[in-house]
């Protein structure tokens, strides 16, 4: 593959990627049909019990009284009308069309116990009907063979279906254990995941070349998310080794840094960090509210700093946002403006990997597409290279799929150490040598399951 991929090389990447992913599809992943059927029955009983409890509440009876027909507790439209039109509650979030949101974050933020119960019912139902049913429907002789597509996503990323291998729960522990407990490697083998660390942030830096961002990436002693947590939560002696501080670091990372990178703005970030991560109420704050910090509640800490309400915190985050783009990552901000102007002039943008995005795009789309696409192409190139070597040298280990920035293997145990070394060499060393535009170090993490263990039993492993 050439140093600067041309349109022909971009085509070859997708062509070779399609073949490599097809071989992974053929391998498949083993599923425990007996467990799935048993788990479905157990979930059905839980759902029925929770539904009966919900239907006996005053909340539901009020809802039922306002609907002409029959209440469908799974209807977002009916719930939205009841909450925001009938009960006249103020939505904490809105959809792209300006309607009150009924997603998990929005409903939890309303602080209504019955809604928490409804969310639990919905989660259990999705685990049963989307994931477990999907495994059962698609399995053939105890194996599922998910499809991977390279022609459906506008950013030139991949997608998956029948079943969707990329949508199996991971972050929600309850759902992860329930669904991944059904999936296994071939007998006598073990599952391994090699996951690029912060790949999109690193690839974004290859575009904007912001010196402060490059310093964060190159210098392992620095920590952008810890620095932001220290600034956002005003903790001078911030230490991410303290569990409560580590939690706030994740809040800054997922509630501010990444949303800002992807085009969100201060008001949504403030609400998400304070009310979502911080568990603080809307409006004015009282002593003892929110998550715990060492020696005090979050509300007490903020009040001691002169921040006594969500409005105060929002103004605080507004100033931090100005500093974030006007000082901390000034060159990144300039690149975003220039990139947007280039698209407005030309009607298209080009990725580092030789692909072109054109047509009608919003500002955030224009800025995010080339980063998301090129980041996936790094993974796809690595996937192709690994597939080639495993086949050429007759490894018993096989690739079985990919999830966003992760490559998934079905590993023959005696080959595990070799696979770990090989994967790191290809993903972190060979790829940057091939694509010279990668101006930052790449890093991967690994998680492995014991021999014959389910995918729910993964644990971190050091790469030699």
Secondary structure, 3 states (H helix, E strand, C coil): CCCCCCHHHHHHHHHHHHHHHHHHHHHCEEECHHHHHHHHHHHHHHHHHHHHHHHCCHHHHHHHHHCCCCCCCCCHHHHHHHHHHHCCCCCCCECCCCCECCCHHHHHHCCCHHHHHHHHHHHHHHHHHHHHHHHHHHCECCEECCEEECCCCCCCCCEEECCCHHHCCCCCHHHHHHHHCCEECCCCEEEEEEEECCHHHHHHHHHHCCHHHHHHHHCCCCCHHHHHHHHHCCCCCCCCCCHHHHHHHHHHHHHHHHHHHCCCCHHHHHHHHHHHHCCCCCCECCCCCCCEECCEEHHHHHHHCCCCEHHHHHHHHHHHHHHHHHHHCHHHHHHHHHHHHHHHHHCEEECCCCCEEECCCCHHHHHHHHHHHHHHHHHHHHHHHHHHHHHHCCCCCEEEEEECCEEEEEEEHHHHHHHHHHHHHHHHHHHHHHCCCCCCCCCEEEEECCCCCEHHHCEECCCC
